[in-house]
Amino acid sequence: MLRWLASRSPRQARLRAITKTLCYRLFMLLITITVAWLVVGNVGDALNIGVVTNVVKTVTYYAYERLWDHIAWGISSTD
């Protein structure tokens, strides 16, 4: 029934998705640590907050990216 929605192959290689994920998360790690430091006022706590949240977010972002890479909706069939 919904086979047309998710039946195509991935558009990008797994290594590309991993590289994009890690680069994005590194940038987000720096932002999270900075914001946490401004809020809690302690560098150690800010680092802990930044590392834990970004490990979780890295895994979920990668899974989300791979899932969307299999969804055909919104992708032109001429690509």
C-alpha positions as CSV (number, residue, x, y, z in Angstrom):
1,M,0.0,0.0,0.0
2,L,2.7,2.5,1.0
3,R,5.5,0.7,-0.9
4,W,6.0,3.7,-3.3
5,L,6.8,5.9,-0.3
6,A,9.8,3.9,1.0
7,S,10.9,1.4,-1.7
8,R,13.8,3.2,-3.3
9,S,17.5,2.7,-2.5
10,P,19.5,5.2,-0.5
11,R,20.7,8.3,-2.3
12,Q,23.9,8.6,-0.4
13,A,26.6,6.2,0.8
14,R,26.6,5.2,4.5
15,L,30.1,6.7,5.0
16,R,28.8,10.1,3.7
17,A,25.9,10.0,6.1
18,I,28.2,9.2,9.0
19,T,30.6,12.0,8.1
20,K,27.8,14.5,7.8
21,T,26.4,13.4,11.1
22,L,29.8,13.7,12.9
23,C,30.6,17.1,11.5
24,Y,27.2,18.4,12.4
25,R,27.3,17.0,15.9
26,L,30.8,18.4,16.6
27,F,29.4,21.9,15.7
28,M,26.3,21.3,18.0
29,L,28.6,20.0,20.8
30,L,30.4,23.3,20.9
31,I,27.1,25.2,20.9
32,T,25.6,23.0,23.7
33,I,28.7,23.3,25.9
34,T,28.8,27.1,25.5
35,V,25.1,27.4,26.3
36,A,25.3,25.0,29.3
37,W,28.3,26.9,30.6
38,L,26.4,30.2,30.4
39,V,23.5,28.7,32.2
40,V,25.2,26.6,34.9
41,G,28.4,28.7,35.3
42,N,30.6,25.6,35.6
43,V,32.8,24.3,32.8
44,G,32.9,20.7,34.1
45,D,29.1,20.5,34.3
46,A,28.8,22.1,30.9
47,L,31.2,19.5,29.4
48,N,29.2,16.7,30.9
49,I,25.9,18.1,29.7
50,G,27.4,18.7,26.2
51,V,28.9,15.2,25.8
52,V,26.0,13.2,27.1
53,T,23.3,15.1,25.1
54,N,25.4,15.0,21.9
55,V,26.1,11.3,22.1
56,V,22.4,10.6,22.3
57,K,21.6,13.2,19.5
58,T,24.3,11.8,17.2
59,V,22.8,8.3,17.3
60,T,19.3,9.6,16.8
61,Y,20.3,12.0,14.0
62,Y,22.1,9.2,12.1
63,A,19.1,6.9,12.3
64,Y,16.7,9.7,11.3
65,E,19.0,10.6,8.3
66,R,19.2,7.0,7.1
67,L,15.4,6.6,7.5
68,W,14.7,9.7,5.4
69,D,17.2,8.5,2.8
70,H,14.8,5.6,2.0
71,I,11.7,7.7,1.7
72,A,10.8,8.6,-1.9
73,W,8.3,11.3,-1.1
74,G,9.3,14.7,-2.5
75,I,12.1,13.3,-4.6
76,S,11.8,13.7,-8.4
77,S,12.0,10.3,-10.2
78,T,14.2,11.9,-12.9
79,D,17.2,12.4,-10.4
